[in-house]
Amino acid sequence: MGTIWDLSWVDTELEADMARVDTNEDLVSVSGDGRVTKWLIHNSLDLNEMIQLKCCCHKTSKIITGNPRRPEETISHVTAGFSINFYPKDSSTYLVGTEEGVIHKSTSSCNEQSVKYYWGHKGPVYNVLWSPFQKDIFASCSEDGHAYIWHTDKEHPVFDLYTKFCALQDIAWSTVNSTVLATTSHDALHLWDLNSKLYPVHVIPASESAALSRLLFVPGSDVLLVGDCDGQVSVYHMLNLNTQSPDPQGEVLAELIQTTLTRQLQLPVSSKGSA
């Protein structure tokens, strides 16, 4: 097995026909050899390979009778998996960010290849996570300096949050404001509001001696935890980020996504993706 790059606890139902300990969680890992592996907790720790990630690219589409064919997908050798995130309300569905920059969507019942692919990143995807407010929305960050917001029905991103050639190590979604996210590069913490999507609303430089690495919003609050390469954890209280809305936060995000998708459909082809 290759280097394990990410781990996730997954809620499962107790299976009466298996001699399991009193738990409803399994541990899932993703590794550099492309394997997504479930670790089953019995009296010992057993493993079960869920899928091996394959490199995936678009074939050049052909034109027949004047109608362009849908681009086909070419599956070849394996690709390393760097991040994994399970859908909170359905643990059979999960996303994997890969070394080649493609995001794979798969289910526990599919062990041959992923069921859907998302293109956009030009470098390894270091984190991918579902929105805590909308089941069809997720976010990703990459070495290419881009953080993308995606809709599961679209193969390409809805929003592009760009940090000018600064590799993004991690991304987190506020648990109280559906349009607020945070990203880290080694030299700065970036705060984003999708209502002001072209630029970060705040940039907090890291100290010269401590490159930033990971971050996490405390559930139910505007407190943000940021870890660095010196082993320190900084605590930030995010002020002046508007969380007051007459509509539920899920509806706020859904309306913003739909408005953006509608506007993209009205743009010339060369202009799409700049929203």
N, C-alpha and C positions, 0 to 999 in steps of 0.2 A: 504494500500500500504506500502511496506517495504521501508527501507532507499534508497534514490536515490543516486546512485554512479557516474553516468555520464549523461551529457546532450549534445545534438547536434542539431544545427540548420540545417534544411534540405530544400534545394531548391525544390519547387513544382510549377507546372503550376497552374495558376488561374483557378478555376472551376466556370463556368458560372452559374451552377445550385445551387450554395451555396452562402449564404449571407456572404461574407468574406470581411474583411478590405482589403485595398490596399497593399497587401504584397504577396510575392511569397515564403515565408518561413514558415515551421512548426517547432515546438520544439518537440524533441523526447527524452525520458528519459529511463534509464535502472535501475532497482532497485533490492534490496535484496530479494524480493519475486519472482524474475524471470520474472517480467513483462517488456516488451518493450512497452512503451506507447507513442502515438502521442497526443500532446496537440494542438488542433485546435483553432486558434485565430479568433473568431467572435466578437460580441459585448461583449461576455464573453469568458472565457477559458474553452473549452470542451475537454474531453479526449476520446481517442479511443484506446483500447488495440490491438496492432499489433500481438503479440505472447507472450506466456508464455514459458520460456526456460525450457526444461526438461533435467535431468541428462542423460548422454549417455555413454555407455561403450561397448567394444567389447565382443561378445560372443566367447567362445572357438570354433574355427573352426573344423569341422569334415572332415575326408578324405573318399571320395567315389570313388571307382575304381582307387585308386592311385592318384587322382587329388585333391589337397587342395581346399576347397571352400573358396570364399571370406569371410572374417570375417563379421558377421552380427552385427547390432547395436541394443542394448537393450535400450529402452526408459523407464525411471521410473519416480520418483518424480521430483519436480522442483529444479533448481539450481539457485543461485544468479548470477545476471549479474553485472560485475564490470566496463566494458568499452564498448563503442560502436563507430563505425566509418562507415560512409556512403561513398560509392564509389563516388568520385567527379563528374564523368561524367554520372552517372546513379543513381539518389537518391533512386531508388527502391531496390538497392542491398546494404546490410550492413553486417558488422562483429560484433560479440559480444564476448568479453572475459568473462569467467565465473569463479566462485569460485572453481569448480572442476578441472580447468586447460584446459578444452576443449574449442576450439574456434568454434563458430557457424557461418555459413554463411546462410543468409536468404534473402528473398525478400518480398516486401510489399504485394504481392499477396498470400503469404503462411502464414496462421495464425494458422495452426495446429502444425507443427514442422519445424525445420530448414531443409534446402535443402542439406547441406553438413557440415561435422564435421572435425576438424583438431586436431590430437593428438600429444603430445610431452611434454607439461608442466606438472609438478608434483605439482603445487601449483596455487593459484589464479592468473588470468591474469589481471594485473593492467592497461594495455593499449594495444590497437591494432590499427594499422593505415595502410592505403593504401600508397604505394609508390607514390610520386608525379610525377614519370617519366614513370612507366609501369603499365598498368591496371591489370595485372595478378599477381602482386607481392605485398605482405604486410608484416608487421613486428609486433612483439608482445614482451612484457616483463612481467615477473612474479616474484612472491615471491620466486620461486625456484632458482633465481640467473641467469636464462638464458634469453637471448634475441634471438628470432628466426626470420629468414627470410624465408618466405613461397612463394610457387607458388600455385595458386588456384587449379591447376589440381592435386596436390600432397597432400596426407593426412598427411604427415610428413615433417618436416622442411628441407630446403635446406642448410641453414647456422645456426650454433650454436655459439652465442657469449656469453661466460660464464665468470662470475665474482667471482667464488670460494665462493659459499654459501652466497653471499651478495644479499639480496632481492632487486630487481629492482623496483623502484617506477614509473618510466616514461621512455618513449622512444620518440625520435623525429628524423625525416629524414631531412637532409639538402635539401634546395630547389634549390641549385645551383650545387651540386655534388651528383650524383645518388648512389655512393658507400659509402657515409659518413653518419653516424648516431651518435646520442648521447644517453646515458642512465644515469639515476641517481639512486644511492642508497642513504641511509640516510647519509653516510659518504664520498661519492665521486661522482664526475662527470667523466664519461667515454666517450671518443671519439673513434669511430671505423671507420675503412676503410675496406670494404669487400675485397679489394685486399690484406690486411694484417689481415685476418679474425680471426686468432687464439687468438690474444691478443689485448687489446686496444692500440691505437697509442698514446693516452695521458690519464693520470689519474690525476685529480685535486682534492686534498683532500678538504673536507668541513671543516669549522671552528668547533671547539669542541662544541660550544654552539648552532649551527644552523644546524639541519638535513635538507638535501636537499629533495625537494618534487616534483616539476614540472619543465618542461623545454619546450622551444619553439624556433625554428629557425625563425628569421625574414625573411619573404618572399623575395626572390631575393638577399639575402646577406649571408655572413658568420658570421653574428652576432647571438649569442645564448643567450637567456634569461633564467635564472635559479632562481626559487623561493625556499625559505626555510621555515622552521617551525617557524621562528621568524618574518615572515611577510616581509622579505626583498627580493628584486629582484636584482640579480647580472647580469651584462652585460659582455659577453666575445666576443672578436673578434678573430675568429678562423684563425690563420695564418698557412702557410706552409701545407695547405691541398690542394693537387693538383686538380684544377678545369679546367685545360687546357687539352682539348682532341680534336683531329680533328673530332671525331664522336659526334653526338648528345648524350646527357647524357642518354636518354632512351635506345639507342642502346648499350651504354657501359654496362649498367646494364643487359640488356637482354642477351648479349653475355656472361657476367660473370656467370649468372644463368644457361644458357644452357651448358656452359663448365663444371660447377660443377655437374649438373645433369648427364651429359654424363660420367664423371669420376666416379660418384657414381654407375652407372650401371655396370661399369667394375670392381668394388671392390668386394671382397668376402662379403657375407651377414654380417658376424660379424664385418666388418670394416665400413659399411655404417653408416652415421650419424656423423662420426668424421670429415667430411670436414668442 
